[in-house]
Amino acid sequence: MTLTKIEEIVTEFLTEELEIDQDKITGDARLKEDLGIDSLEVVDVVVLVDEAFHFKMKPEDFKDLKTFDQFCAFIQQHAA
């Protein structure tokens, strides 16, 4: 899957499910500080990854990912 497609899927999820303003979602946007993804929402994000990209992401994997770009690159690296 292309990085662009992954970014589209993740952006759609963040705007629809977590109600994050799409204007805030940029490549260098920090997941916690800029987008406001808290520890409870991490669980939702992990479920998204499992359903949309068909691999199991652990919540602890999310801790090392700081930006939207890093998160999407992680998905691309691990997606089948």
Buried (B, 14 or more C-beta within 10 A) or exposed (E): EEEEEBBEBBBBBBBEEBEBEEEEBEEEBBBBEBBBBEEEBBEBBBEBBEEBBEEEBEEEBBEEBBBBBBBBBBBBEBEE
